[in-house]
Amino acid sequence: MEAITDDNSTYAKNFAIDKEYYNTPRGYDSTVWQKVYTGNPPTAHYVMLAELNTVVPTFLVSADAPTVSPMTPHFDTSSTNVLYNLHIQPSWGLRVKSAVDTFVAGEINSYTGQS
């Protein structure tokens, strides 16, 4: 943790207040709040709308084996908003090995039917 200086002492004080009052290990520095009025007579309350701390999603690409009827690329059903698993099918391929002339044919004797 960095040392408290004049530049961040206000932040450090507010962080300590949030930690003690809300009993949370983090502060509310990256949040969005809205002031709303409820009741009769109206009293002001603050409602947290969003957290701006984000997690970077992870993208996986899974190459599935080709099938007779190809499938379009699709995300796995177990994908979440943090982990996306994209399934793709490669097209059928054909690899041809280079020909090497190493075949040696044996002598062919014709069969005449006579002994």
C-alpha positions as CSV (number, residue, x, y, z in Angstrom):
1,M,0.0,0.0,0.0
2,E,1.3,3.4,-0.9
3,A,2.1,6.0,1.7
4,I,-0.5,8.7,2.6
5,T,0.5,12.0,1.1
6,D,-1.3,15.4,0.7
7,D,-2.5,14.3,-2.7
8,N,-4.3,11.1,-1.6
9,S,-5.1,11.8,2.0
10,T,-8.7,12.7,1.3
11,Y,-9.1,9.5,-0.7
12,A,-7.5,7.5,2.1
13,K,-9.8,9.0,4.7
14,N,-12.9,8.3,2.6
15,F,-11.7,4.8,1.9
16,A,-11.3,4.2,5.7
17,I,-14.9,5.6,6.3
18,D,-16.3,3.3,3.6
19,K,-14.5,0.3,4.9
20,E,-15.7,0.9,8.5
21,Y,-19.3,1.9,7.7
22,Y,-20.1,-0.6,4.9
23,N,-17.8,-3.4,6.2
24,T,-16.3,-4.0,2.8
25,P,-12.7,-4.8,1.8
26,R,-12.8,-2.3,-1.1
27,G,-13.8,1.3,-1.5
28,Y,-16.6,2.8,-3.6
29,D,-14.3,4.9,-5.8
30,S,-15.3,3.3,-9.0
31,T,-19.1,3.3,-8.6
32,V,-22.0,5.3,-9.9
33,W,-24.7,6.6,-7.5
34,Q,-28.0,8.4,-8.0
35,K,-29.8,10.5,-5.4
36,V,-33.5,9.6,-5.1
37,Y,-36.3,10.9,-3.0
38,T,-38.8,8.6,-1.3
39,G,-41.5,8.8,1.3
40,N,-43.8,11.6,2.4
41,P,-42.2,14.0,3.2
42,P,-39.5,13.1,0.7
43,T,-36.2,12.1,2.1
44,A,-33.0,11.7,0.1
45,H,-31.3,8.4,-0.4
46,Y,-28.4,7.3,-2.6
47,V,-28.8,4.2,-4.7
48,M,-25.7,2.5,-6.3
49,L,-26.4,2.0,-10.0
50,A,-23.2,0.4,-11.3
51,E,-19.7,-0.7,-10.5
52,L,-17.0,0.5,-13.0
53,N,-14.4,-2.1,-11.9
54,T,-14.4,-4.6,-14.7
55,V,-12.9,-8.0,-15.5
56,V,-11.4,-8.5,-19.0
57,P,-13.2,-11.3,-20.7
58,T,-11.4,-14.4,-22.0
59,F,-12.0,-15.7,-25.5
60,L,-11.2,-19.3,-26.4
61,V,-11.4,-20.8,-29.8
62,S,-12.2,-24.6,-30.1
63,A,-11.7,-26.3,-33.5
64,D,-14.2,-29.1,-33.8
65,A,-13.9,-32.0,-36.2
66,P,-15.6,-31.6,-39.5
67,T,-19.0,-33.2,-40.0
68,V,-21.1,-34.2,-43.0
69,S,-23.4,-31.2,-42.4
70,P,-21.2,-28.2,-41.4
71,M,-22.2,-26.1,-38.4
72,T,-21.9,-22.3,-38.2
73,P,-19.5,-20.9,-35.7
74,H,-21.2,-20.7,-32.3
75,F,-20.5,-20.0,-28.6
76,D,-20.5,-22.9,-26.2
77,T,-23.6,-23.1,-24.0
78,S,-21.3,-22.9,-20.9
79,S,-20.0,-19.5,-21.9
80,T,-20.4,-16.7,-19.4
81,N,-20.0,-13.0,-19.6
82,V,-16.3,-13.5,-18.6
83,L,-15.4,-16.6,-20.5
84,Y,-16.5,-17.0,-24.2
85,N,-15.7,-20.3,-25.9
86,L,-16.2,-20.0,-29.7
87,H,-16.5,-23.3,-31.6
88,I,-15.5,-23.4,-35.3
89,Q,-15.3,-26.2,-37.8
90,P,-12.5,-26.3,-40.3
91,S,-13.5,-27.3,-43.8
92,W,-12.7,-30.8,-45.0
93,G,-9.1,-30.9,-46.2
94,L,-7.1,-33.3,-48.3
95,R,-3.4,-33.7,-47.8
96,V,-1.4,-35.4,-50.6
97,K,2.0,-36.7,-49.8
98,S,4.7,-36.1,-52.4
99,A,5.4,-39.1,-54.6
100,V,8.7,-40.7,-54.2
101,D,9.7,-43.3,-56.9
102,T,10.9,-46.1,-54.5
103,F,8.6,-48.8,-55.7
104,V,10.5,-51.6,-57.4
105,A,8.4,-54.1,-59.3
106,G,9.4,-57.7,-59.3
107,E,9.6,-59.8,-62.4
108,I,6.2,-60.8,-63.8
109,N,5.9,-64.2,-65.3
110,S,2.8,-65.0,-67.3
111,Y,1.0,-68.1,-66.5
112,T,0.4,-70.3,-69.5
113,G,-1.3,-73.1,-67.8
114,Q,1.4,-75.6,-68.8
115,S,3.7,-77.4,-66.4
